[in-house]
């Protein structure tokens, strides 16, 4: 049952410890931006695609059999995302004419869909008897990345680009940023799964070395992502800051109002799969996407504003995410489903 699997203090400390390790290493100069880039490339270009393929290989056929409507999940996710983007734009009218309004919209509308969600799922479903649920959750997170990534690497580029320091030279075009290795892994995994080839890959001895390599690399995903996240937060430019009213409004919407609205939606639709509800709450309780700082740096945005607001948001989210998961367990724990 999901209610017995919410993060314990030990799981929260484990996640926090890895983030802190990355933060301390970066502050001491042992985890430079160049090193972070290399580690991040290993995590995003190799380990995360392996984790995605592993989740499809082990769980896609089972999830597809249990939930023939599995494809509805990313559609609902994107609909919620679009609603919250619209609400962020609407709420930003409170700051009409303010030069930091576009940054506020991006920070409030675009959340961290993978770097925190994947480690949390890995900890929440760490028990041996919960591995099927872990696989299901990882599979659905892959589908979230599939629909979220193109949105994340297009709209914020338009919002943030050319508003701060000059853009970096030889920056790749945004459309090239969309087609990342994780997205390619999802497309390939979906195609292979829909063609019915995952079973033979999983079961035939010929593919055993490949399967073992995928499993080995996938296990490195979570620690690499968390340590890198700590380093990214530490080395973000914090020079420019949102005014306090804008910062307070951001925190209120991003970490309180949006997850509250998702919880209300879950309660109003009791027939919705419980795993889907859990993942919706987890996703929309997240702080801003770290990719926003990358976008601001690459495309000439106000990196300092993004960095400082993200730092504050992550500190507050360390308290609000466990709180929302606890509220979910009390409010939706008895709901039938996944």
Secondary structure in CASP SS format (residue, H / E / C, confidence):
PFRMAT SS
TARGET T0000
AUTHOR 0000-0000-0000
METHOD secondary structure of the structure
MODEL  1
X C 1.00
X H 1.00
X H 1.00
X H 1.00
X C 1.00
X C 1.00
X C 1.00
X C 1.00
X H 1.00
X H 1.00
X H 1.00
X H 1.00
X H 1.00
X H 1.00
X H 1.00
X H 1.00
X H 1.00
X H 1.00
X H 1.00
X H 1.00
X H 1.00
X H 1.00
X H 1.00
X H 1.00
X H 1.00
X H 1.00
X H 1.00
X C 1.00
X C 1.00
X C 1.00
X C 1.00
X C 1.00
X H 1.00
X H 1.00
X H 1.00
X H 1.00
X H 1.00
X H 1.00
X H 1.00
X H 1.00
X H 1.00
X H 1.00
X H 1.00
X H 1.00
X H 1.00
X H 1.00
X H 1.00
X H 1.00
X H 1.00
X H 1.00
X H 1.00
X H 1.00
X H 1.00
X H 1.00
X H 1.00
X H 1.00
X H 1.00
X H 1.00
X H 1.00
X H 1.00
X H 1.00
X H 1.00
X H 1.00
X H 1.00
X H 1.00
X H 1.00
X C 1.00
X C 1.00
X C 1.00
X C 1.00
X C 1.00
X H 1.00
X H 1.00
X H 1.00
X H 1.00
X H 1.00
X H 1.00
X H 1.00
X H 1.00
X H 1.00
X H 1.00
X H 1.00
X H 1.00
X H 1.00
X H 1.00
X H 1.00
X H 1.00
X H 1.00
X H 1.00
X H 1.00
X H 1.00
X H 1.00
X H 1.00
X H 1.00
X H 1.00
X C 1.00
X C 1.00
X C 1.00
X C 1.00
X C 1.00
X H 1.00
X H 1.00
X H 1.00
X H 1.00
X H 1.00
X H 1.00
X H 1.00
X H 1.00
X H 1.00
X C 1.00
X E 1.00
X C 1.00
X C 1.00
X C 1.00
X C 1.00
X C 1.00
X H 1.00
X H 1.00
X H 1.00
X H 1.00
X H 1.00
X H 1.00
X H 1.00
X H 1.00
X C 1.00
X C 1.00
X C 1.00
X H 1.00
X H 1.00
X H 1.00
X H 1.00
X H 1.00
X H 1.00
X H 1.00
X H 1.00
X H 1.00
X H 1.00
X H 1.00
X H 1.00
X H 1.00
X H 1.00
X H 1.00
X H 1.00
X H 1.00
X H 1.00
X H 1.00
X H 1.00
X H 1.00
X H 1.00
X H 1.00
X H 1.00
X H 1.00
X C 1.00
X C 1.00
X H 1.00
X H 1.00
X H 1.00
X H 1.00
X H 1.00
X H 1.00
X C 1.00
X C 1.00
X C 1.00
X C 1.00
X C 1.00
X C 1.00
X C 1.00
X C 1.00
X C 1.00
X C 1.00
X C 1.00
X C 1.00
X C 1.00
X H 1.00
X H 1.00
X H 1.00
X H 1.00
X H 1.00
X C 1.00
X C 1.00
X H 1.00
X H 1.00
X H 1.00
X H 1.00
X H 1.00
X H 1.00
X H 1.00
X H 1.00
X H 1.00
X H 1.00
X H 1.00
X H 1.00
X H 1.00
X H 1.00
X C 1.00
X C 1.00
X C 1.00
X H 1.00
X H 1.00
X H 1.00
X H 1.00
X H 1.00
X H 1.00
X C 1.00
X H 1.00
X H 1.00
X H 1.00
X H 1.00
X H 1.00
X H 1.00
X H 1.00
X H 1.00
X H 1.00
X H 1.00
X H 1.00
X H 1.00
X H 1.00
X H 1.00
X H 1.00
X C 1.00
X H 1.00
X H 1.00
X H 1.00
X H 1.00
X H 1.00
X H 1.00
X H 1.00
X H 1.00
X H 1.00
X H 1.00
X H 1.00
X H 1.00
X H 1.00
X H 1.00
X H 1.00
X C 1.00
X C 1.00
X C 1.00
X C 1.00
X C 1.00
X C 1.00
X C 1.00
X C 1.00
X H 1.00
X H 1.00
X H 1.00
X H 1.00
X H 1.00
X H 1.00
X H 1.00
X H 1.00
X H 1.00
X H 1.00
X H 1.00
X H 1.00
X H 1.00
X H 1.00
X H 1.00
X H 1.00
X H 1.00
X H 1.00
X H 1.00
X H 1.00
X H 1.00
X H 1.00
X H 1.00
X H 1.00
X H 1.00
X C 1.00
X C 1.00
X C 1.00
X C 1.00
X C 1.00
X H 1.00
X H 1.00
X H 1.00
X H 1.00
X H 1.00
X H 1.00
X H 1.00
X H 1.00
X H 1.00
X H 1.00
X H 1.00
X C 1.00
X C 1.00
X C 1.00
X E 1.00
X C 1.00
X C 1.00
X H 1.00
X H 1.00
X H 1.00
X H 1.00
X H 1.00
X H 1.00
X H 1.00
X H 1.00
X C 1.00
X C 1.00
X C 1.00
X C 1.00
X H 1.00
X H 1.00
X H 1.00
X H 1.00
X H 1.00
X H 1.00
X H 1.00
X H 1.00
X H 1.00
X H 1.00
X H 1.00
X H 1.00
X H 1.00
X H 1.00
X H 1.00
X H 1.00
X H 1.00
X H 1.00
X H 1.00
X H 1.00
X H 1.00
X H 1.00
X H 1.00
X H 1.00
X H 1.00
X H 1.00
X H 1.00
X H 1.00
X H 1.00
X H 1.00
X C 1.00
X C 1.00
X C 1.00
X C 1.00
X C 1.00
X C 1.00
END
